[in-house]
Amino acid sequence: MPGQLRRGYSIHVGVGHTTCRDPGGYAYSLGALRSVPQVARDMADIAKRTGYQSLGLLITPPLGTIEDAIAAQSESAQADYGSGRLRRATKENFFAAVDVAIRQIGQDDQLLITFAGHGAQQVHLTDPPKTETGWVFEDDHCWDSEIETKLNTAARNARILIISESCHSGSLTAAGDVPDNTSRLVVEERFNPSIIQIGAAYDSELAHIVNDEFVFTTCLKSVWASGSFQGGHAAFADKIRLQMRDRFGASGDGKHWQEPRYLATGPAEDTLRAFEQSTPFLLYDRF
């Protein structure tokens, strides 16, 4: 029998165009991501079907205006957007939505954050060198240290699930302190919430698009199978990884050019493992 229903809130971000430049000078705007709005909508649909209350759908389309993005939706979606929850994918709007969520969630409640867009990486020439990763919003970068600081204001043992369709998305809440070869479950007493993140690629990797479809999101939706997936978060990530290999293969040198990164961090092992063993997106535990 299912366990007690938790409260769930969700925030979905899709950044198809940005005015930012990465630390190396690359103009992200040259790489407009046409499929990003659809990824954000797909993740919002999963959240709606599983009972989350949406606190924000933040979309910056690759071309045109935010009104164009609304007009392209179904009548029901347009009605939802009429509530004012559709906003531009700026860093300020994202943090404002997170602040609302954090005021709402308590112990064992769940926040779902999904991001689709460019990822960023920069190296600080300290001793030893330190690498930061992050998200690129319409107007600004949001680095892992900023994400961690914001989310760490949540209640003790609240649950936060992050799905990131972006490059360099392996340790978005670890402030660059968790290398790619680290264990997938890390107990960190400095954390308040339990956080599970499934990133499209390791910190050292790029996320890829094939025939206008994001490789990671395509496989995620296939494994999720409209809610028929049964298993925990780690098993979910593993199945996505295997399907990415089977469907999209390897690079010319035989190496798999993109692997999803699963990482669970939290203040206590028992509550973190309970979160890890629950079914992704569901707001109750299957027994």
C-alpha positions as CSV (number, residue, x, y, z in Angstrom):
1,M,0.0,0.0,0.0
2,P,1.2,3.5,-0.7
3,G,2.5,5.6,2.2
4,Q,1.4,9.0,3.3
5,L,1.2,11.6,0.6
6,R,3.8,14.4,0.9
7,R,3.3,17.9,-0.2
8,G,5.2,18.6,-3.4
9,Y,6.1,21.8,-5.2
10,S,7.9,22.2,-8.6
11,I,9.9,24.8,-10.5
12,H,10.7,24.3,-14.2
13,V,13.3,26.3,-16.2
14,G,14.0,26.4,-19.9
15,V,16.6,28.8,-21.2
16,G,16.7,28.8,-25.0
17,H,18.6,32.0,-25.4
18,T,21.0,33.9,-23.2
19,T,23.0,37.1,-23.3
20,C,25.7,35.7,-21.1
21,R,29.2,34.8,-22.1
22,D,31.0,32.0,-20.4
23,P,34.3,32.7,-18.5
24,G,36.2,31.7,-21.6
25,G,34.4,34.2,-23.8
26,Y,32.2,31.8,-25.7
27,A,28.9,33.5,-26.7
28,Y,26.1,31.2,-25.5
29,S,23.7,33.1,-27.7
30,L,25.3,31.5,-30.7
31,G,24.1,28.2,-29.5
32,A,20.4,28.8,-29.2
33,L,18.6,25.7,-27.9
34,R,15.4,25.3,-29.9
35,S,14.1,22.3,-27.9
36,V,14.5,23.8,-24.5
37,P,10.9,25.1,-24.1
38,Q,9.5,21.7,-24.9
39,V,11.8,20.0,-22.3
40,A,10.6,22.4,-19.6
41,R,7.0,21.7,-20.6
42,D,7.5,18.0,-20.6
43,M,9.0,18.1,-17.0
44,A,6.1,20.4,-15.9
45,D,3.7,17.8,-17.3
46,I,5.3,15.0,-15.3
47,A,5.1,17.2,-12.1
48,K,1.4,18.0,-12.8
49,R,0.5,14.4,-13.3
50,T,2.2,13.3,-10.1
51,G,0.5,16.0,-7.9
52,Y,3.0,18.8,-7.6
53,Q,1.9,22.4,-7.2
54,S,3.7,24.5,-9.7
55,L,5.5,27.5,-8.4
56,G,7.0,28.6,-11.7
57,L,7.4,27.8,-15.3
58,L,10.4,30.0,-16.4
59,I,11.0,30.0,-20.1
60,T,13.1,32.1,-22.4
61,P,12.5,30.9,-25.9
62,P,15.3,30.8,-28.4
63,L,13.6,33.2,-30.7
64,G,10.7,35.6,-30.5
65,T,9.0,36.7,-27.3
66,I,7.5,35.1,-24.2
67,E,4.1,35.8,-25.8
68,D,5.1,33.6,-28.8
69,A,5.8,30.7,-26.3
70,I,2.4,31.1,-24.8
71,A,0.6,31.2,-28.1
72,A,2.3,27.9,-29.2
73,Q,0.6,26.0,-26.3
74,S,-2.7,24.2,-26.0
75,E,-5.7,26.0,-24.6
76,S,-5.4,24.4,-21.2
77,A,-1.7,25.3,-21.0
78,Q,-2.5,28.9,-22.0
79,A,-5.1,29.0,-19.2
80,D,-2.4,27.8,-16.7
81,Y,0.0,30.5,-18.0
82,G,-2.7,33.1,-17.5
83,S,-2.2,32.6,-13.8
84,G,1.0,34.5,-14.1
85,R,3.3,31.5,-13.4
86,L,5.0,31.7,-16.8
87,R,7.8,34.1,-16.5
88,R,11.2,34.7,-18.2
89,A,14.0,32.4,-17.2
90,T,16.1,35.0,-15.3
91,K,18.2,34.2,-12.3
92,E,16.1,36.6,-10.2
93,N,12.9,34.9,-11.2
94,F,14.4,31.5,-10.4
95,F,15.6,32.5,-6.9
96,A,12.2,34.2,-6.2
97,A,10.4,30.9,-7.0
98,V,12.9,28.9,-4.8
99,D,12.3,31.4,-1.9
100,V,8.5,30.7,-2.2
101,A,9.1,27.0,-2.2
102,I,11.4,27.0,0.7
103,R,8.9,28.9,2.8
104,Q,6.4,26.1,2.0
105,I,8.3,22.8,2.4
106,G,8.8,21.2,5.7
107,Q,10.4,17.9,6.8
108,D,9.7,15.2,4.2
109,D,8.0,17.6,1.8
110,Q,9.4,17.6,-1.7
111,L,10.6,20.2,-4.1
112,L,11.2,19.3,-7.7
113,I,13.5,21.6,-9.8
114,T,14.1,20.9,-13.4
115,F,16.5,22.9,-15.7
116,A,17.1,22.8,-19.4
117,G,19.6,25.1,-21.0
118,H,23.4,25.8,-21.2
119,G,25.6,24.6,-18.4
120,A,28.8,26.5,-17.4
121,Q,32.1,25.7,-15.9
122,Q,35.0,27.9,-14.7
123,V,38.3,27.1,-13.0
124,H,39.7,29.2,-10.2
125,L,43.5,29.1,-10.2
126,T,43.8,28.5,-6.5
127,D,46.0,25.9,-4.8
128,P,44.7,23.4,-5.5
129,P,42.6,24.6,-8.4
130,K,38.9,24.7,-7.9
131,T,36.3,24.2,-10.5
132,E,32.8,25.6,-10.4
133,T,29.9,24.4,-12.5
134,G,26.5,26.0,-12.9
135,W,23.5,27.0,-14.9
136,V,23.2,29.8,-17.5
137,F,20.0,31.8,-17.2
138,E,18.8,34.4,-19.7
139,D,20.7,37.2,-18.0
140,D,23.3,35.7,-15.7
141,H,25.2,32.6,-14.5
142,C,24.1,30.7,-11.4
143,W,27.1,28.8,-9.9
144,D,26.9,25.7,-7.8
145,S,27.9,27.5,-4.6
146,E,24.9,29.9,-5.1
147,I,22.5,27.0,-5.7
148,E,23.8,25.2,-2.6
149,T,23.5,28.2,-0.4
150,K,20.0,28.9,-1.5
151,L,18.7,25.4,-1.2
152,N,20.4,24.9,2.2
153,T,17.9,27.3,3.7
154,A,15.3,24.6,3.3
155,A,13.9,22.7,6.3
156,R,16.0,19.9,7.8
157,N,15.3,16.6,5.9
158,A,13.1,18.3,3.3
159,R,13.5,16.4,0.0
160,I,14.8,18.2,-3.2
161,L,15.0,16.5,-6.5
162,I,17.0,18.3,-9.3
163,I,16.9,17.1,-12.9
164,S,19.3,19.0,-15.1
165,E,19.4,18.9,-18.8
166,S,22.7,20.8,-19.2
167,C,26.4,20.4,-19.7
168,H,28.7,20.0,-16.7
169,S,25.8,19.1,-14.4
170,G,27.4,16.5,-12.2
171,S,27.7,18.4,-8.9
172,L,25.4,21.3,-9.0
173,T,24.8,21.5,-5.3
174,A,28.3,20.5,-4.1
175,A,30.1,23.8,-4.6
176,G,32.7,22.0,-6.8
177,D,33.8,19.8,-3.9
178,V,32.6,16.4,-5.3
179,P,34.7,15.1,-8.2
180,D,33.3,12.8,-10.9
181,N,34.7,9.6,-9.2
182,T,33.1,10.3,-5.8
183,S,30.6,7.8,-4.3
184,R,27.0,8.5,-5.5
185,L,25.7,8.9,-1.9
186,V,27.5,11.5,0.3
187,V,26.4,12.3,3.8
188,E,27.1,16.1,4.5
189,E,26.1,17.4,7.9
190,R,26.3,20.9,6.6
191,F,23.3,20.3,4.4
192,N,19.8,20.8,5.8
193,P,17.7,19.1,3.0
194,S,18.3,15.8,1.4
195,I,19.1,16.5,-2.2
196,I,19.1,14.1,-5.1
197,Q,20.4,15.4,-8.5
198,I,20.4,13.6,-11.8
199,G,22.4,15.6,-14.3
200,A,22.6,14.9,-18.0
201,A,26.4,14.8,-17.9
202,Y,29.3,14.6,-15.6
203,D,31.1,17.9,-14.7
204,S,33.7,17.1,-17.3
205,E,31.2,16.3,-20.1
206,L,28.9,18.1,-22.5
207,A,25.2,17.3,-22.9
208,H,24.2,16.4,-26.5
209,I,21.3,17.0,-28.9
210,V,20.5,14.5,-31.7
211,N,17.9,15.4,-34.3
212,D,16.7,18.3,-32.2
213,E,16.2,16.0,-29.1
214,F,18.1,16.2,-25.9
215,V,19.7,12.7,-25.5
216,F,19.2,12.7,-21.7
217,T,15.7,13.9,-21.6
218,T,14.6,11.6,-24.4
219,C,15.8,8.6,-22.4
220,L,14.5,9.9,-19.1
221,K,10.9,10.1,-20.5
222,S,11.3,6.7,-22.1
223,V,12.4,5.1,-18.8
224,W,9.7,7.0,-16.8
225,A,7.2,5.5,-19.3
226,S,4.3,7.7,-18.3
227,G,4.7,6.7,-14.6
228,S,5.0,3.0,-15.0
229,F,8.6,2.9,-13.8
230,Q,9.1,1.2,-10.5
231,G,12.3,1.5,-8.5
232,G,14.4,4.0,-6.7
233,H,16.2,7.1,-7.9
234,A,19.6,5.3,-8.4
235,A,18.0,2.6,-10.4
236,F,16.2,5.2,-12.5
237,A,19.5,7.0,-13.3
238,D,21.1,3.6,-14.1
239,K,18.3,2.7,-16.6
240,I,18.6,6.1,-18.2
241,R,22.4,5.6,-18.6
242,L,21.9,2.2,-20.2
243,Q,19.3,3.4,-22.6
244,M,21.5,6.3,-23.6
245,R,24.2,3.9,-24.5
246,D,21.9,1.6,-26.4
247,R,20.0,4.2,-28.3
248,F,22.8,6.8,-29.0
249,G,25.9,4.7,-28.9
250,A,29.5,5.9,-28.3
251,S,31.8,8.5,-29.9
252,G,34.3,7.6,-32.7
253,D,37.0,6.6,-30.2
254,G,34.7,4.0,-28.6
255,K,34.1,6.1,-25.4
256,H,30.6,7.0,-24.2
257,W,30.6,10.7,-24.8
258,Q,27.9,11.5,-22.2
259,E,26.9,9.7,-19.0
260,P,24.2,10.9,-16.6
261,R,25.5,11.8,-13.2
262,Y,23.6,10.6,-10.1
263,L,24.4,12.2,-6.7
264,A,22.6,12.1,-3.4
265,T,23.7,14.4,-0.6
266,G,22.1,15.0,2.8
267,P,22.6,15.4,6.5
268,A,21.7,11.9,7.6
269,E,22.2,8.5,5.9
270,D,18.9,7.0,7.0
271,T,16.7,9.8,5.6
272,L,18.8,10.1,2.5
273,R,18.6,6.4,1.8
274,A,14.8,6.5,2.3
275,F,14.6,9.3,-0.2
276,E,16.9,7.5,-2.6
277,Q,14.8,4.3,-2.5
278,S,11.5,6.1,-3.2
279,T,10.2,6.2,-6.7
280,P,11.2,9.3,-8.7
281,F,8.6,12.1,-8.9
282,L,6.1,10.3,-6.7
283,L,4.9,12.0,-3.5
284,Y,4.4,8.8,-1.6
285,D,6.5,5.7,-0.9
286,R,5.5,2.4,-2.5
287,F,5.6,-0.4,0.0
